Amino acid sequence: MKVWIGFLLLVLGVSLEAQTSPAHNWHSPSEVVKKIKKNFSEINSYSADFLIKTEDNKKEKQMRGKCFYKRPGKIRYNFVEPEGDEIVSDGKTLHIFIKRLGAVGKQDLTLDRKNSSGPIFTTNSPDGLNRLFRKYHYKFDTIEQPRSMGDATKYFVLDLDQREKIGGFEKMKLFVDSESYLIKKAVATDGRGKVTTISFSNINFSEDIQDGVFNFHMSGNAKIVNNPLVSEN
């Protein structure tokens, strides 16, 4: 659970630490990432449809729904498959509701961990997400950048490799729209070979998203699990 929740945070605009790499076609990986950061910093809000697919030992699972983002650090994922699940953050607290379990994970995003320079999940600043995902090198996957992937859009494709194999996703691949510099799709593989893919479509930057969308309404019968992703210890 915690690894693909982190994956969602990643594709919402995580800042990554650059690895030196040669330029191709007048572009370099660090140049692309700088533009991803700049683009995301200028986005006030958006909504989109999302699709998450997992492949594990020849078994496939699919999750889908609609997501919302609003600066600073507010997110909501409404799942229609599995129906009723939610991921909601007001920028300070993240709620993860799993309907079939009748349980809510309540994660404080402002925790200060020992030997840390600040809150590890500070979603309302680029530094918080940068700290979460800084353990990856990245480079272009091939010399041909950007390139078509079977549709009208051309993509920069970045390969990410975990600096230290400490669990979670060891490798990732990001597909970045070469015109908008939005991450349209990301594919991640863990140490056991499980592959998770998340893609976005029908992205809308003009929808008027009210702050109340990012308030989580607790079910009276739901069991609360505090800080399931990161504890203070």
Residue, then its C-alpha position, 0 to 999 in steps of 0.5 A: m500500500k505505502v509504495w503506490i501511495g508514494f507513487l501517486l505523490l511522485v506523479l503529482g509533481v515530485s522534484l527529483e535529484a539530477q544525475t549528470s548525463p549527456a544531452h540528446n537532440w539538444h535536450s538533457p535529462s536535467e533540462v527536462v526535469k527543470k521544466i517539469k518542476k517549473n511547469f508544476s510550480e505554475i499549476n494552480s489546480y487540475s482534475a484528471d482521470f487516472l488508471i492504476k494497473t499492477e502486475d504481480n506473478k502473472k496476476e493483474k489488478q486495475m484501479r481507476g477513478k478521478c483525481f483533483y489537485k490544488r495548490p498548495g499540496k491538496i489532493r483527492y483521489n476518488f476511486v470507482e474501482p474499487e468503488g468507494d476508496e479515497i485518498v484525500s489530503d488538505g496539505k497537512t494530513l493525508h487520509i487513505f480510506i479502504k472501504r472493504l476494510g472499513a479502515v482509514g489511514k491518517q498520516d500526518l504530513t508534517l512529522d519531523r523525523k529524527n536526523s531530518s531537516g524537516p517534515i518528510f511529507t511536506t506536500n505543500s513544498p517541493d522540498g518535501l517530495n524531493r526528499l521523499f524521492r531523492k534516492y533515484h538516479y535518472k537518465f533518458d532511456t534511449i538516445e531518441q528524445p522525444r519520441s512518439m509512443g503510438d499516439a499523437t503526443k511525443y514524450f521524453v522517457l526517463d529511466l529512474d534507478q534507486r540509488e540504494k536498494i532499500g525496498g519499495f520501487e527499485k526502478m521507474k520509467l516516466f513518460v513526459d509530454s514534450e510540449s506541456y512537460l506533464i508526466k502522463k504515465a509512470v511505470a515502477t518495478d519493485g525488487r520482486g518484479k511487481v510492476t505498477t503503472i499509473s496513467f492520466s487522461n482528460i486533464n482539465f486545468s480550467e475546472d473550478i475546484q473548491d477547497g472543500v473538495f479536499n476535506f475528508h469526511m470520516s465514516g462513523n464506523a471506520k477504524i483509524v490507523n494513525n501514521p501508517l506510512v511514516s511514524e515519528n520513530 
